[in-house]
Amino acid sequence: MFAIRLCVACAAVAAATALPPKDRVTSLPGYGPIKGTVYAGLLPINATYDKHLFYYFIEAADGNVPGKTPFLIWMNGGPGASSLTGIFTENIGPITLKLPEQGSNGKTTLVDNPYTWAKKYNVIAIDNPVGAGFSLTKKGGWVRTEEEMRREFYAGLTGFLDLHPEYRTNPLWVTGESYGGKYVPNVAFEIHQRGELNLQGIIIGNGMYKPLVQYATIPEYAFNQGIIDEHTYKLSKEKIGQCTRMIELGQNAEAKTFCEATVYWMYGANETGAGQFYYDLGQADGKFFDTLTTALGDFLNSPATRAALHVGDAHWVQSDEHGPVADALIADFVTDQSLYVLADLLEAKKYRIVNYNGVRDGSLCNHVGNLAALNDIPWAGQLRWRETFNKPYRVKGDMAGFVRQYGQLSYYTLLRTGHLVPIVVPQVGLALIESIVDAGPVQAEEAGAVLV
């Protein structure tokens, strides 16, 4: 009896004096002690090129129940963008970066975020692929295909779960935006193929799926929005026609460069769109996101922040559509590979495939092009999907947009916002996420049925 009591006492002392995990984030400069549980660090995934993926994990403020609390992966796009952008500037994490008022002498601050996705859900952001954000690789190690990207991401994700197995069986959702239209389906498909994790579905905002049809919608969209006149519209149609011909001929790298230059010319040149922020035509300040990104970089690259996040000498890099990450994926930019991956996920009849779009986005990811791409997914429900009508989508009684849904596939068009939905209408973005995730897994009777 004495031995048993002694063992119990020893165990109690050990538990009381146990050190926190080495990747625990206890405080952030400019904010102070972290409320709740946050982990961050670098995960080795490839020895040849010394590749490491950076992760930032936030446990739900309501607490984690193994096997029950939803686990959301967030992915920014680019290629080359850091997923910490979503965590600290797009209202996804519990702490957000707040810029000073224009014209003031104030400083950028970190404040609590009432719209965080991490109240009810565990959230992880992984800087992806290597070379983005804090994630590292030696020269020549950048990924060149979606297949390579998703294998490395899976290695990083399961590496985190090996460190923290209490989250391994939780319901898993893969979410993201923009180039995430390529990343998200591929990561989900890798998880599906491996069959080791509890995948529920995917959620993509203003995604890239099939540039061939998406680019073709931009001149009409810009003209209808009053951005370009009929003369520029005619010339834009000719230029975009050349763009799509290059894609059809398989001149992928050349097409990416020419097509994106054409879009910039339409919106950015003084004689055409006069410098509009074409990712959200409702934003008067076309430089606001650049300002936000600069402030985020200043915060993340401070020695105190790097120490808090356990990244050593790693330097945070935000290279959206330029730099070595984007250069390595240049041939991938105009492919429709992810459209076929979406089809495979739909045919599995196990996962919710959710797409949303802020309708003020005038880029390749505009709502007209998104719908055209989704209409081209080659799955058994394609015809019925195309025949389905939109219905109003309301948040707390207010008109927020429209939704089309058939079987596991749904598409939300959201009003009063553009490419960056969680920034501009955070309450709508959060309500949308909660309505989808809280609905739980697809039921057998839902496959092939209209759901509203």
C-alpha positions in Angstrom: 0.0 0.0 0.0 2.8 2.4 0.9 4.5 1.7 -2.5 1.3 2.4 -4.3 0.8 5.7 -2.4 4.5 6.6 -3.1 4.0 6.0 -6.9 0.8 8.1 -7.0 2.6 10.9 -5.1 5.6 10.7 -7.5 3.3 10.9 -10.5 1.5 13.9 -9.1 4.8 15.7 -8.5 5.9 14.8 -12.0 2.7 16.2 -13.6 2.9 19.4 -11.6 6.5 20.0 -12.6 6.3 18.8 -16.2 7.7 21.3 -18.7 5.5 22.5 -21.5 6.2 21.1 -25.0 9.2 22.7 -26.7 7.0 24.2 -29.4 4.6 25.9 -27.1 4.2 29.6 -27.8 3.7 31.4 -24.4 3.7 35.0 -25.5 4.0 37.3 -28.5 5.9 40.7 -28.6 3.5 43.6 -28.6 0.7 41.4 -27.2 1.9 39.6 -24.1 1.0 36.2 -22.7 -1.0 34.0 -25.0 -4.6 33.1 -23.9 -5.0 29.4 -24.6 -2.7 26.9 -26.3 -0.6 27.7 -29.3 2.2 25.7 -30.8 4.7 26.8 -33.5 7.9 25.5 -35.1 9.7 24.0 -38.0 9.1 20.4 -39.1 11.8 18.5 -41.1 10.3 16.8 -44.2 13.3 16.3 -46.5 17.0 15.7 -45.6 18.4 16.1 -49.2 17.4 19.8 -49.4 17.1 20.3 -45.7 13.4 21.1 -46.1 11.3 22.3 -43.2 7.7 23.3 -43.1 6.6 26.0 -40.5 3.4 25.5 -38.6 1.3 27.7 -36.3 -1.4 25.8 -34.4 -4.1 27.3 -32.2 -6.2 25.0 -30.0 -9.9 25.9 -29.8 -10.6 28.5 -27.1 -13.5 26.3 -26.0 -11.0 23.4 -25.5 -10.1 20.3 -27.5 -12.1 17.1 -27.2 -10.1 14.4 -29.0 -12.0 12.9 -31.9 -14.7 15.6 -31.7 -13.4 19.2 -31.9 -13.2 20.1 -35.6 -9.6 20.7 -36.9 -9.3 23.3 -39.6 -6.2 23.7 -41.9 -5.9 27.2 -43.4 -3.9 27.8 -46.6 -3.0 31.1 -48.3 -2.1 30.9 -52.0 0.2 32.9 -54.2 2.1 30.8 -55.0 4.6 32.0 -52.4 2.2 33.5 -49.9 2.5 32.7 -46.2 -0.5 31.2 -44.4 0.3 33.4 -41.4 -1.3 36.1 -43.5 -4.6 34.5 -42.9 -3.9 33.9 -39.2 -2.8 37.5 -38.3 -4.5 39.7 -40.9 -7.6 37.9 -42.2 -9.5 37.3 -38.9 -8.8 33.6 -38.8 -6.6 33.6 -35.7 -7.6 34.9 -32.2 -5.0 37.7 -32.4 -5.0 40.1 -35.3 -2.8 42.9 -36.6 -4.4 46.3 -36.4 -3.0 49.2 -38.5 -3.0 52.7 -37.1 -5.7 55.1 -38.5 -4.6 56.8 -41.7 -2.9 60.1 -41.0 -2.2 59.3 -37.4 1.2 58.7 -35.8 0.1 55.5 -34.1 1.7 52.1 -34.3 0.6 48.8 -35.6 -0.8 46.8 -32.7 -1.9 43.2 -31.9 -5.4 43.0 -30.6 -8.0 40.3 -29.8 -10.1 39.2 -32.7 -13.9 38.6 -32.0 -14.3 36.9 -35.4 -11.7 34.2 -35.0 -12.3 30.7 -36.3 -10.4 29.3 -33.4 -13.1 29.8 -30.7 -14.9 26.5 -31.5 -12.3 24.9 -33.8 -8.6 23.9 -33.7 -6.8 25.8 -36.5 -3.4 25.2 -38.1 -1.6 27.3 -40.7 1.4 25.7 -42.5 3.6 27.9 -44.6 3.3 26.0 -47.9 5.2 25.1 -50.0 8.8 25.2 -48.8 10.2 28.7 -49.5 7.0 30.5 -48.4 6.8 32.3 -45.1 9.2 30.7 -42.6 9.3 27.3 -44.4 12.8 26.5 -45.6 14.6 24.7 -48.4 18.1 24.7 -49.9 18.4 26.0 -53.5 16.7 23.7 -56.0 14.3 22.2 -53.4 11.2 24.2 -54.4 8.2 22.1 -55.5 7.3 22.0 -59.2 4.0 20.1 -59.2 0.9 19.8 -57.0 1.6 16.2 -56.5 5.0 17.0 -54.9 3.4 19.8 -52.9 0.7 17.6 -51.4 3.1 14.8 -50.4 5.4 17.3 -48.6 2.4 19.0 -46.9 1.1 15.6 -45.7 4.5 14.9 -44.2 4.5 18.2 -42.3 0.9 17.7 -41.1 1.5 14.2 -39.8 4.8 15.3 -38.3 2.8 17.8 -36.3 0.3 15.1 -35.3 3.1 12.9 -34.2 4.2 15.6 -31.8 0.6 16.2 -30.6 -1.4 13.0 -31.1 -4.3 14.4 -29.1 -5.5 16.0 -32.3 -5.0 13.1 -34.7 -8.6 11.7 -34.7 -10.4 15.0 -34.8 -12.7 15.9 -37.8 -10.5 17.5 -40.4 -11.3 20.3 -42.8 -8.9 21.7 -45.5 -9.6 25.4 -46.2 -7.9 28.2 -48.1 -8.2 30.9 -50.7 -7.0 31.9 -54.2 -4.2 29.6 -55.3 -5.7 27.4 -52.6 -8.0 26.3 -55.3 -5.1 24.2 -56.4 -3.5 23.5 -52.9 -6.6 22.6 -51.0 -8.1 19.9 -53.2 -4.7 18.3 -53.6 -3.9 18.2 -49.9 -7.4 16.8 -49.2 -6.8 14.2 -51.9 -3.5 13.1 -50.3 -5.3 12.8 -47.0 -8.1 10.8 -48.7 -5.7 8.4 -50.4 -3.7 7.7 -47.2 -6.9 7.0 -45.3 -5.3 7.7 -41.9 -7.0 10.9 -40.9 -10.7 11.9 -40.3 -11.3 14.1 -43.4 -14.7 15.8 -43.6 -14.4 18.2 -46.5 -12.8 21.3 -48.1 -13.7 25.0 -48.2 -12.2 27.3 -50.8 -12.6 31.0 -51.2 -12.2 32.8 -54.6 -10.2 29.9 -56.0 -8.1 29.1 -59.1 -9.3 26.0 -60.8 -9.4 26.3 -64.6 -7.6 29.4 -65.8 -8.5 28.6 -69.4 -12.2 29.5 -68.7 -11.5 31.9 -65.8 -9.3 34.3 -67.8 -11.9 34.5 -70.5 -14.4 36.1 -68.1 -12.3 39.0 -67.0 -12.8 41.6 -69.8 -16.6 41.2 -69.6 -16.5 41.5 -65.8 -14.3 44.6 -65.9 -16.5 46.3 -68.5 -19.7 45.5 -66.7 -18.2 47.0 -63.5 -17.4 50.3 -65.4 -13.6 49.8 -65.0 -12.8 49.8 -68.7 -14.6 51.4 -71.7 -15.8 49.7 -74.8 -12.5 50.4 -76.7 -10.4 48.9 -74.0 -12.9 46.0 -73.7 -12.4 45.1 -77.4 -8.6 45.2 -77.0 -8.8 43.2 -73.8 -10.9 40.5 -75.5 -8.2 40.2 -78.2 -5.4 40.0 -75.6 -7.2 37.5 -73.4 -7.9 35.5 -76.6 -4.2 35.3 -77.1 -3.8 34.3 -73.5 -6.2 31.4 -73.8 -4.7 30.2 -77.0 -1.3 29.9 -75.3 -2.9 27.8 -72.6 -4.5 25.5 -75.2 -1.2 25.1 -76.9 0.4 24.0 -73.7 2.7 27.1 -73.5 2.1 27.2 -69.7 5.0 29.3 -68.5 4.6 31.8 -71.3 0.9 31.9 -70.8 1.1 32.6 -67.1 3.4 35.6 -67.7 1.4 37.0 -70.6 -2.1 36.5 -69.1 -1.2 38.0 -65.7 0.5 41.0 -67.5 -2.7 41.5 -69.5 -4.9 41.5 -66.3 -2.6 44.0 -64.7 -2.7 46.2 -67.9 -6.5 46.1 -67.8 -6.8 47.3 -64.2 -3.5 49.0 -63.5 -2.5 51.1 -66.4 -3.4 54.8 -66.3 -5.1 54.6 -69.7 -7.3 51.7 -68.7 -8.3 50.8 -65.1 -6.1 53.6 -63.5 -4.6 51.5 -60.7 -7.6 49.7 -59.2 -7.1 47.1 -56.5 -8.7 44.5 -58.7 -8.9 41.8 -56.0 -11.7 44.0 -54.5 -13.1 46.8 -56.6 -14.9 48.2 -53.6 -11.7 49.1 -51.8 -10.8 52.8 -52.3 -7.2 52.3 -51.0 -5.5 50.0 -53.5 -2.4 49.8 -51.3 -4.1 48.7 -48.1 -3.1 45.0 -48.4 0.5 45.9 -49.3 0.6 48.1 -46.2 -0.8 45.2 -44.1 1.7 42.8 -45.5 4.6 45.1 -44.7 3.5 45.5 -41.2 3.1 41.8 -40.8 6.7 41.3 -42.1 8.0 43.8 -39.6 6.3 42.0 -36.8 7.3 38.4 -37.8 10.9 39.2 -38.6 11.7 40.9 -35.3 14.2 38.8 -33.3 11.7 38.6 -30.4 8.9 37.2 -32.6 11.2 34.7 -34.3 12.4 33.5 -30.9 8.8 33.2 -29.7 7.9 31.1 -32.8 10.9 28.8 -32.5 12.2 29.4 -36.0 15.9 30.2 -35.2 17.5 32.3 -37.9 14.7 31.7 -40.5 13.5 34.8 -42.2 9.8 35.3 -43.0 9.2 35.8 -46.7 6.0 36.9 -48.5 6.5 36.5 -52.2 3.0 36.3 -53.7 3.3 35.2 -57.4 7.0 36.1 -57.6 10.3 34.7 -56.4 11.6 31.1 -56.4 8.4 29.4 -55.1 6.3 31.0 -57.9 9.0 30.4 -60.5 9.2 26.7 -59.7 5.4 26.4 -60.1 5.1 28.7 -63.2 4.0 25.8 -65.4 1.4 24.8 -62.9 -0.3 28.2 -62.7 -2.5 27.8 -65.8 -3.3 24.1 -65.5 -6.7 22.6 -64.5 -5.2 19.7 -62.6 -7.1 20.5 -59.4 -10.5 20.4 -61.3 -9.9 16.6 -61.8 -8.9 16.2 -58.2 -12.2 17.9 -57.1 -14.0 15.4 -59.3 -12.2 12.5 -57.5 -13.2 13.9 -54.1 -16.8 14.3 -55.3 -17.0 10.8 -56.6 -15.8 9.5 -53.2 -19.3 10.7 -51.9 -17.8 11.3 -48.5 -16.8 14.9 -48.3 -18.4 18.3 -48.5 -16.9 20.4 -51.3 -17.6 24.0 -50.6 -16.6 27.1 -52.6 -17.3 30.7 -51.8 -16.6 33.9 -53.7 -16.7 37.6 -52.9 -18.3 39.1 -56.0 -16.2 42.3 -56.0 -13.2 40.3 -57.1 -12.2 41.4 -60.6 -9.2 39.0 -60.9 -8.9 35.6 -62.5 -10.8 34.4 -59.4 -14.0 36.4 -60.1 -17.3 34.8 -59.4 -18.3 34.4 -63.1 -15.1 32.5 -63.8 -15.4 30.4 -60.6 -18.9 29.3 -61.6 -17.7 28.4 -65.2 -14.9 26.3 -63.7 -17.2 24.5 -61.2 -19.6 23.8 -64.1 -16.7 22.0 -65.8 -15.9 19.6 -63.0 -16.2 16.1 -64.7 -18.3 14.2 -62.1 -21.5 12.2 -62.2 -23.5 15.1 -60.8 -22.3 17.6 -63.4 -25.6 17.9 -65.3 -27.8 18.2 -62.2 -25.4 20.7 -60.7 -25.7 22.9 -63.8 -29.5 22.8 -63.6 -29.6 23.9 -60.0 -30.7 27.4 -59.2 -29.2 29.9 -56.7 -31.1 30.6 -53.5 -30.7 33.6 -51.1 -28.1 33.2 -48.3 -28.7 35.1 -45.1 -26.7 35.7 -42.0 -28.7 36.7 -38.9 -31.5 37.7 -41.2 -29.5 39.9 -43.4 -29.0 39.2 -47.1 -25.3 38.1 -47.4 -25.4 36.5 -50.9 -26.6 33.4 -52.7 -25.9 29.7 -52.6 -26.2 26.9 -55.1 -26.0 23.4 -53.8 -26.3 19.9 -55.3 -25.2 16.8 -53.4 -21.8 17.5 -51.7 -20.9 20.5 -53.9 -21.9 24.0 -53.0 -21.1 27.5 -54.2 -21.7 30.7 -52.2 -21.5 34.1 -53.9 -21.1 36.8 -51.2 -22.0 40.4 -51.5 -20.1 43.6 -50.4 -16.7 41.8 -50.5 -14.1 40.6 -52.9 -11.1 38.3 -52.9 -10.4 38.7 -49.1 -13.7 37.7 -47.7 -12.6 37.1 -44.0 -11.0 40.6 -43.9 -13.9 42.6 -45.4 -16.9 40.8 -44.0 -15.5 38.8 -41.1 -18.9 38.1 -39.5 -20.2 36.6 -42.8 -17.0 34.6 -43.2 -17.3 33.2 -39.7 -21.0 32.4 -40.0 -20.3 30.6 -43.3 -17.5 28.5 -41.8 -19.6 27.6 -38.8 -22.7 26.6 -40.8 -20.6 24.2 -42.9 -18.4 22.7 -40.3 -21.1 22.3 -37.7 -23.2 20.4 -40.3 -20.8 17.5 -39.9 -19.9 14.8 -42.4 -21.9 14.0 -45.5 -24.7 11.6 -44.9 -25.3 8.7 -47.3 -28.7 10.1 -48.4 -27.2 13.5 -49.2 -25.1 12.3 -52.2 -27.0 13.2 -55.3 -29.6 15.3 -53.6 -30.3 19.1 -53.7 -29.6 20.5 -50.3 -30.7 24.0 -49.2 
